[in-house]
Structures are given as structure tokens and as C-alpha cells.
Amino acid sequence: MLGGRAKHANAFDYNVTTGKRPPDTDGWGLIGAVRYAKDDLEININGDYDDLKNSGPLYHTVRFRDSFQYSSLFTPRAPLPTRPLLDLGPRELVTDTLSSNYASNIDGYENRTVHGLTANISYDFAAFTLKSTSSWRGFELDALSNVGSVGLPLFNVLTDIEQDQYSQEITLVSESGKRFEWILGALYYHEVFTYVQDSIDFRGRLTNNVGGDNAGITPTVTNVNARQPTDTFAVYGQVGYRLTDALKVTVGLRYARDKRASNKIQTSTINFGKPTQFNPVIFPGTTVTNPITTNESATWDDLLPEAVIQYEINDDVSIYAKANKSYRPGGYSPQRTATAPTRFEKESSWTYEAGLRTKAFDGRATFNLTGFYTQWKDQQVQVIAQTEFAVANNDAHMAGLELESRFEVTPEFQAGLALAWLPKADYSSGLLQVRDVVTGIGRNIPAKGNRMPYASKWSGSVFGQYKKEFGDGWELMLRADVSNMSSQFRIAGNPEIVSPSFTSLDSRVALTKGAYSIAFWGHNLLNERYYGSTTSLPFADSTPISDPRTYGLTIGVRY
């Protein structure tokens, strides 16, 4: 199988600083698959390649940390005192976030390439099946951005990232459907992450320029070149035993070991032109070069048990309970440019889960209910530490309930819903750090009791879909999706910022005949303004804004 895809999207934002729209998004890709099967042997090889130009989100400023000023995008959790630490004159700093306007002193870009190849080989022996999965994946990113998108030349960043991954997994799986079943496996994973960033920091220049007497002074230029290799090795096993026809118990154990290293060289050049409150020891005309070289490595490991018990009440109703431990290795933050340690520690969590699974009307209706509780130890949280990005380790816990249901009203019409309730998603220990980068002055917020970011108390979605065959091999499909998410805190290091709730409506009308298809679709038909992943930047908090009401046409050919 061989396929291709192409994408073109017009930019809808407007840069109020340069008076231009950002470049349009263009992309193309290829996918391919080869399958071979004979007797007990099966081989599947899949590959893909995607190239996207100007695909990155445009960030709109939420708040300036230097003055604690908020735009109308978010509302503060509690009133905060105004502390103007950086006087930039009468220029308006806050972007018009209720429209598609944004402010950036440059027209940035974000180009990315993703490519990969996966080979799956399976051989069925008499008593078990041998499976091998080999995978290689590459990622390249080239981006230019005005950090904070504030319309002032505060912090421009040029970033190049390369990421190469290779993994090999071997699994032995027993014959299914037996009273006793087992799985044995081993995994090796290797990754090399290369991060090169050139940043130009104009904040010292702007501060010196208050009064207009130093218009030509040189900003701070910082180059960070980091290389981070990772090697992961894991072995695991699982056994399941059916005690009765209705009762099954499964236990498993996994050992994981991760080794990570960080090799980084940083060079900073500063020429302030005259002493400032931020750097009082630098005299006029002095250039300071401060090379920092770090070579660190560490190994983390953990033993991860799992246990599941399942009971089938009848053919249509079953219940289960599950407990398992998860783990994420520690690592190093390549973005850090301070001399403080960049290392963060591993996190681990225990999750306890119980659920009900039902079906009715000969399988045409399903109803699933799941309750869970997760407790983290040393959860990895991005914060602002000193004057840079960092990762802290805080304890946290989360409890929730999830409901999912689907119903086939007629052979042509289906409907479904999903609901999630998170009454608890809080930190239980540690600190959340908020710093004013320009001055280095900051504060530590006790993490205990603060809700975790991106943890809406309520979220849900419903859909309806109608399919009908007609004519000579034609199929018509009509579908609508509605989703809602309640308000949520966005940044762990700034728990004052809250994103409001929103509702999204999408629809799709498609005609298909054989290998050919044409689809008309609409996205965000209610034209609601909602927000993407919020970033805690050194001097401002920013977020991409959703696309407005968007219509499109997709034509497809399969061969």
C-alpha cells in the first residue's frame, strides 16, 4: 500500500506589530505498507514521512510576570498586587486576545519533519507466538519565535532540534483462550536528542533605554548546544489464570532501567553599555563571555508490579479491579542556561482502578463505568526556577470517575457519550516557584492544595453518526461531535491563571465510493475561543488560541 497527503491552510491571525499575517501552513506526506504472510509467518513493514512548513502555534500573551498584569484571556484566581518591575513606557503590552490578533516583533516560523519505519514479524509456533517489533523514528524542528509574543523585542529565539529513536522489542505470547496464559518480553530503546538554541535577550537594552540615551547598546546573546542520549532496557512477564469460567486473575512484573546523559556547552555575550539594576558590576563598553560546560549522566530504575482480577457476572456484565505501578525516569532540562543543576529525579505512581463493563440489546448498546485513584511520588512539574525553566518533583494525587456509552439506534444511526469527573487532582507536597526573571526576585508557593494544571473537574462529549448506502456502491456519512470542558488551571508554577470553560462543535459530511472519497467538514462551528497548551515563559505566560470557525474540503484516493 502506498499513499500520499498534502495540506494547505491559510493563516487567520494578524500580527499587529509587523502589520502582516503569518505565513500559510503547507505540508505533504507519504505513507507506505508492505505485508507478507505464509503459513505461520507474517511480516508487516510500515513507513511514513511528513514535512510541515509554518506549522507551529502562535502564542498570545496571557500575563506579564514583571507587572502581574493580566490580559482579558484568563482571569486571576485571586487578586494580586501590582508590582511594576520593568518600565517600558506607555506602549501597550497586552495583546488583543479576544480577536485573532497577536503581537510579535518578528514573523516567526516553525518547520518540522517526522519520518519513521516499523517492522513487525510474527511466527506462530505450536505452543506460543514469537513477535518482534523493530522501530526507527526521526524528528527535526527548525523554529524562530518571539518568546511571549508581546510585540516588543524582548526575547527572540532560534531553535534547532533533532531527535533520533530506535527500539527493538521481542515478545513471547502463549496460545490464547486457555485457562493459563502468559507473556514474556524484553525491550531496548535508544534515543539521541540534540538541542541547539540561539537566543537574543533585549530586556537589558530596553531597561537601559528608559530616557532614550542608549538606543544602540548591544543585547545579551546566548547559545546553548546540548546533546542528550538515552538508553532504556526493560524485561517483563505476565501470567493469567482462570480460576473458574467466570473468574480470572492476572499478575505481571516489569523491570525498567534508564540511563540518560547531558552534554551541554553554553556561551553568553553581554554588552549592557552602562551599569543597570540587573547587572551593576558591568561597566560601559564591557563585553563578558561566560562559557559553561556540563557533562552529567545518571541511571534510574524501578520494579513495576501489576495485578488484575476480572469477574464475568453473565455474558453481558463484567466487573474488574486493577492495581499497577508506573514510572518515568529522571533527566536533564536542556533549556536551562543557569549554572544551577539541570537534573530532575524520577517520578513514580500507583493507580488503583475498578470498573463495570456492560452490553445490552444483542451488543447494540454498551455502558462502561470506571473509577480510579492515582498517587504520584515526585511528579515531574515544569516551573520557573531562578531565571530559567526547570523541572521540580512534587507529590500529587488524583481521583475520578469516567463513563462511556454507545448505542446503535438503527443499523444506520449510532450515538454515544463520554463523561469524566475529577473531584480531586491536587499536589500534596513540594513547592511551586514563580520568579520575575528580569530581576531574579521571586517567591515560592506551597504546592499542597493547589490543583494540578489541565485537570478540569468536568469534561464530556457526545456524538451522532448516520451512514447510508445508496446507488451503485455509494455511502453517505453524516456526523456531529460536541465536547465541553470546564475551567482549569494552566500552569503549575502560576496557579493564579485559570482557563475558562468552552464548548466545541464539529461536523462532517462524507461521500465514499470504493477507493474514492470526498468530505465537507466544519470545525469549531460555534466560533468559541479556547486555548491550547499554556507556556510559562521566563517573563510572560503565553498560549496559542484556537482556530476560529473553519470549513474545509478533503478529497481522498486509496490505492
N, C-alpha and C positions, 0 to 999 in steps of 0.2 A: 504494500500500500504506500502511495506517495501523495502528499497533499501540500498545499500552499495557502497562505493567507496574506492579506495586505490590509493596512489601516491608514486612514487619513482623517484627522479631526481638526476642525478649525478652533483656534483659541477664542474663548469668550471673555477672558479677563482683559483689563486695561491698566497699563502702567501709568499712573498719574504723574510720575516723576519724569520719565522719558517721553511721554506722550505717544507711546506705541503699544500695540498688542504684542504679547509674546509670540514666538514662532509657533506655527502649527505643528501638530504631532504627526509624524509619519513613521510607519513601520512595516516590516514584512517578515515572513517566517516560512519555514519548511518543516514538515513532519514526515516521517517515513517509518515503515514497519515491515519486517520480514518474518514469516513463520514457516517452520518446518516440523512436520510430525510424521513419525513412522513407528509402528508397533508401540513400544513403551517409552520411546524418546520423543521429547518435544522441545523445540528451540524457538524462542521469540526474541527478536532484536528490534529495539525501538530507538529512534533518534529524532532530535528536534534542534532547530536553530531559529532564534528570534533576534531581530535588530530593531530597536526603537530609538527614534530621534525626538528630542524635546518631550520626553515622556514624564518628566518629574512633576510633582505637585508644586503649585505656587503658594508660598506661605504668607499669611496675613498676620500682622502683629496683634496679639491679644493684650499684652501688658508690657510696660517698660519697667524693668526691675529697679532702675535708678530712681524713679519718682513714685513708684507704686500707682501709676495712672493706669486706668482700665479703659479699654475701648468698649463699645456697646455690644461686642461679640459675646462676652461672657459676663456673668455677674459675680461679684466677690462673695465669698462665703460669710465674711464678717467685715465690718468697716475697718479700714486700715488707715493709719496716719499718713499724710502726705509728707514725703521726705525728699525734696528735690536735691539730689546729689550731683546732677550733671546739668549745667545751664547751657542749653544750646540756642538760646534766643527765642524769638517769637514764632519760629517755624512750627507748624502743626506736625506732631509726631505720630498720631494715631490714624491708621488707615480707615477709610470709609468701608467698614466691614459688612455693612448691610447691602452693599452692591457688589459687583464683580471687580471693583477697583482694588488695586493694591499699589504699594509704593516701593520702588527699588531703584537705586541709582545706576543699576546696570540691567540689561536684558540678558538674564542668565539662561542656562540650558542644562539639560540632563539627558545624556545619551547612554544607553545601556545595551549590552549584548549578552544573551544567555544561550548556551548550547550544551547538549548532553547526549550521551549514548548509554543504553542499558541493555544487557544481555541476560535473559532468564533461560536456564537449562534445567529440565526436569526429566528424571529417569525413574520409572516405576518398577521397583523390584517386587518380589513376591510378598515380603512382609512389611516393606516400608518404601517411601519415595525419597529420593535424593534430589534436593533443589539447590541450585547455585544462582546467585544474583550478583552480577558484576556491573558497576555503575561508575561513569565518569561525568563530571559536570563542571562547566566553566562559566564565569561571570565577570564582565568588565563594565565599569562605570566611569564616565567622564562628565564632570559637572562643574558649573560655575554659578555661584549664588551670592546674593547679598543677604547675609545672615540677619534675620529679623525682619527683612523687607520693610524697613522703616522710611525709605525714601532719602536717607542720608548716608553718606559714605562712611559708615561706622565700621563695617567688618565684612570684607569681600573674601570669598573662599573659593579656591580652585582645587578640586579633589579628583584623584585618580585611584580607583580600587580594582584590584584583580583578585579573583578567588578561584582556586582550582581544587576540586574534590574528587577523591577516588575511594570506592568502597567495595569490599568483597564479603559476601555472606554465604555460608554453607549451612543447610538445614536438613535434618533427617526427620521425616514425619511418618508416624505409624499409619497403618490402614485405618480409615475412618469407619464409624458405625459399630465398632467393637466395644465391649464392656470396659476394656483397658486401652487407653490411648496415650501416646507420648510424643514429645518433640524434643530434639536436641539440636543446638546450633552454636555457631561461632561467627563473630563479626570483626572485620578490621576496617578502619576508616582513617584516611589521611587527607589533610587539608592544609593548603598554604594560602594565607590571607596577606595581601600586600596593600599597604595604605600609604599614599603619598598626598600630602596636603600643603598647599601654599596659601597662607592667609595674610591679608593686609589689614592691619588694625589702625583705623584713623581716629580712634577715640582720644588719644593723647593730643593729636593735632587739633581736633575740634575744641578741646578744653583750653589749649594754649591760645587758640584763635579768638577767645572771648575778648572783645575790644578791637579785633581786626588788625593786630600788629604783627602777626606771624603767619601770613597766608601761605607761605611757601615752605613750611617746615616739613620734614620727612616723617611718614608714619612708621609704625612698627611692622616689620616683615618677618614672618616666621615660617620655616619649612620643617615639616615633620615627615620622616621617611621610616615607616615601620613594617616589619615582616613578622608574621605570627604563624608558625607551623603548629599543627595539632595532630596527634596520633591517638587513636582510640582502639581499644581492644575489649571485646566482651564475649563471654560464654554464657549460655543459658540452657535451662531444661524445664520441661513442664510435663506433668503426668495427670491424667484424668481417669477417674474410676467411677463407674455407675454402680452405686450400692444396690439400688433397685431400678426397676424400669423407669421410675419417676424421679429418683434422687441421684444427682451426680455431684462429685466433689473433684475440684481441680486445684493443684498446688504447683507453684513454679518458683524458680530461683534464678537470678541473673547476677553475674559479677561484671562490673564495668570499671575500666581503668583508663584515665585520660591524662596525657602529657601535653602540656602547652608551653610554648616559649614566646618571648617577646624580644625582638632585636630592633632598637629604635635609635635614630640619630635626629636630634633637633637643633636647629640653628636659628637664633633670633638676632635681628639687626635693628637697633633703635637709634633715632636721632631726633630728640624732642625739640632741640633748638634753644630751650631755656628750662630751668627747673620748674616742676609742677608739684601739686599736692600729691600726685600719684607716684612721682619719681623725683624726690627733692635733691638727690645726690648727682643727677646728671646735669652737666653744665653745658652752656651754649656750644653748638657745633660738635659735640662729642658723639661718636658712634661706638656702640657697645655690641660686640658679638659674643653670644653666650652659648657655646655648643654643649649639648647634653647627650651623652651616650648611655643607653641602658641595655643590658643583656641579662635577662632573667628567664628562669624556667621553673616549673613546678609540676607535680603529679598529684592527681586526685583519684580516689577510687571509692567504691561503695558496693555493698551487698544488698540486693533488692528482692525481697520476697513478695509473693502474691498468693492469695487464696480466694477461691470462688466456690460457692455452694448454690446449686440450682435445683428447683423442685417444680415439677410439672403437675399442677393440680388436676388438669384434664387436657384434652387436645387443644383447647383454646386459651387456657390461662396458665401462666407460669410465674414464679417469683424467684428472686435471686438475691444474694448478698455477696459483697466483694470487698476485700481489703488489699491494698498494694502500696508499696513504697516506690517513689520516683526520685530522680536525682539529676542535677545539672552541674557539670564541672565548673570550677572557678576559671579565671582567666585574667587577661590584661586589657586595659582600655587604651586603644591606640590614639584616641583623640587627645588624651591628657598631654599637656605641654609643660606642666609644672614639675618641679623636682620631687614632689611628694610621690610615694609609691603608687603605682598604677594597678596593682594586683587586687583582685577581689576573690572571695572564697566561694566554695561550692555551696549550692543550696540543695536541700532535700525536703521531701514532703511525704506525708501519709494521707491517703484518701480512703474513706470508708463510704461505701455505696450500697444502696438497696433499691430494688425496683420491681415493678409489676409489668408484665407483658401480656396483652390480651388481643384476641381477634374474634370477630363475630360475622354473621351472615355469610358463611362459607368463605371467610377470608377477605370479604369486600370491605370490612371495617377493622381498623386497628386502634388500640388505645394503650399508650405506654406512659408509665409514671416512674420517675427516678428521683430519689433523694440522696444527697451526698454531703459529706463534711471533709474538708481538706485542711491540714495543719502544716504550715511551712516552718522550717528552721533555716535561718539565714537566707531568706528570699532575696534574690538579686534585684536591686532597685536603683534606677538611674537618678542621680541627684547632682546638684551643683556643689562641689567641694572646693574651698578656697576660690580660685578664679577659673576653674576648669570643670569639664564634665568628669563624672566618676560613677562608680557603681558601689553602692552600700549593701550591706547584708542585714536585713531586718526580719524578725519573726512575724508571722501573719496567720490568719485563719479565715476560712470561708465556708458558709453553709448555704444550701439552696435546694430548690425543688424544680424539676423540669417535667413538662407534659407535652406529649406529641401524639397527634391523632390524624388519621387519614380515612376517607370514606369514598367508596366508589358508588355514587348515587345511581348512575346508569353505566352501561358499558362505555358510553362516550364521555360522561362527565365525572370528574374527580374533584374533591375538595379536601383541604387539610388545614391544620393549625398547629402552632408550636408556641408554648409559653414558658418563661423562665422567671423565677422569683429568687432573689438573692438578699435575704434579710440581713445577712452578716457577711462582710468582706473587709475586715479591719486588720490593721497592724497591731501586734500585741507587745512589741518591744522595739527598741532602737531609736534612731534619730532621723528626721528629715531635715536636710540642710538647705537653707536659702541664703545666697550670697549676692551682694552687689559687686559685680566683677570689677567695675571701674575703680572702686575704692578699696576693694578687698574686705569691706565691712559687711558683716552678715549676722545671721542668727541661726540657732539650732532649734528645731521644732520637735518636741517629743512625738514619736511616731504612734505611740499607743493610743488607740481610739480613733485615729484618722482612717477614713475609708480608703481602700485601695483604688488606684486610678482605673478607669474604663470598666468599672463594676456597677452597672446600672442595677437599681433594685428591681425593676420590672423591664421585661422585653418580650416581644411576641411578634408573630407573623401569621398571616392567613393567605391561602391561595385558592384559586379556582381554575380548572383547566377543562377545555372541551375539545375533543378530537372526533372528526367525522370523515369517513371515506366517501368519495363520490366520483362519478365519471369513470374514466379509464385509468385507474391507478392513482388518482389524486387523493391527497389527505389535507384537510383543513384543521389547523390547531389555533385555538384562542386561549390566552392565559392572562391572568392578572394576579399580581402579588402586592400585598400591603404589609408593611412592617412598622413597628413602633418601638422606640427605646426611650426610657425615662432618663432624667438628668443624671449626670455622672461627674465625678471629679476627674480631672485630666492629667495632672502632673503630680507625681509622688512628692517631689521637692517643693511644690507650691500648692498646698491643699486648699488655698482660698479660691482657686479657679474652678468654676462649675460650667459644664456644657449643658444647655437646655435640652429638654426632650424634643423629639421630632418624629414625624410620620412620613414614610416614603411610599409612593405608589408607582409600580412599574407594570407595563403591559406588553404583549407580544401577539402578533397575528402572523401565522406562517402557512405557506402552501408548499407541499412536498410531492414530488413525483419521481420515484426511483432515486437516481443519484443527484437530482436537481432540487434546489430549494430556494425560496425567496421569503424573507421575513421583514415585516414592518414592526418597529418597536418604539416604545416610549419609556424614558427614564425620568424619575422624579417629576411625575405629571402634576403633582400638587405644587410644584415650584417652591418647596421648602428649602430653607437654608440650614444645612447641617455641616458638621465639621469632621475632618479626618484626624489623623494621629497628631496630637499636640506635642510640640518640641520645646523643651526647656533649654533655651539658649543662654549664653553667658550673660547677656544684658537685657533680654526680652524673651517673652514666651509667644510662640507663633504656631499657626495651624493652617493647613490647606482648607479651602472652602469647597463645598460640594458643587458639582456641575448644576447649572440651572435646568429648567425643563428642557429635555433634549429628545429629539426624534431622529430615527435613523432607518436605514435600509441595509439589509445583509443578503447577499446572493452567494449561494454555495453550490459547489460541484464536488461530488465524491467519486473517486476512481481508484 
